[in-house]
Amino acid sequence: MKENTPFNEAKMLSLLVQGSEHTFTRIFDRYHPRVFAAALDLLKSRELAKDVVQDVFLKVWTRREAFENVRNLEAFIFTMAKNITLNILRKKATEVAAAYQYAIRRDKACSTAEHPLADQQYATLLKETLEKLPPQQRRVYELSRMEGLTHEDIALRLNISDRTVNNHMNTALRFIRERLEPHMGLMLLPLVISI
């Protein structure tokens, strides 16, 4: 429902600090579309942009008492969003660099005549492990890792929530890691969780 009263930032800050849920809702309604759009523009992922929005407004609510000295709420919210987004981008850059280094090491390690056998054994172990997953977890894993769908696309296809997709992926990856770790050198293990 649209609020007809004008948005007075100073008054909103004062009421927010006092714990007004109604005020928090008005602040959320006013800023969340723009925070989402800004995060999406940088991250190119609806899921990650939603995470930024959630993190920003969770901090707005849980740290509202600290807003007593804030003079520009909009700037404060967008600074938080920028910092959270930059942290995500840094983490992604680190993961890409690690994956690149891993690929180089794997190529060097797998340049022996045993390479085809190792790949075949790995594929067999992975297939056997996937067959032990509950059907829904296995389907989520296959759609993500083998068909390349995003979590959002998987949720739409299977008619489940994004959170359920995330839970299934985390549980499946943990299960796969636990089952395969004893059977292979640590050099191959990151491939399973990064594919």
C-alpha angles and dihedrals in degrees: 000000000000117000113228097198115095119258107253105187097198092050091045091053091050093050092044091054087052090056102255107169090193090057091047089053091051091049091048093048091049099048110022097082091054094043089051093048093049093048092045091051091057101033100038089212126104090202093054092044089053088051090053091051091048093048094046096050094040087057091045090056101038094044097038094123088064090059092077090098096040112115101180113039095182093053090045093052093047092047089054090048091049092050094048091047092049090050090053091048091049090051091049091049090051091049092050091049091048091049090050092051090046091052091052092049092046093050090052093045095046098049092100128100089258092068098098091047092049091050091048092049090047092050092049093049092047092049092050091048093049090052089060093057119098109264096252093048091047091050092050091048093048094047091050104039103027103032096032097231121159119242089252092054091048091051091052094046095048095035093236133121125271088243091056090051090051091048092049092048094048092048093045093048091048090050093047092047092050093048098045101038096079091049102053143038116268087248092075098039098082088058090066095053096039101046 
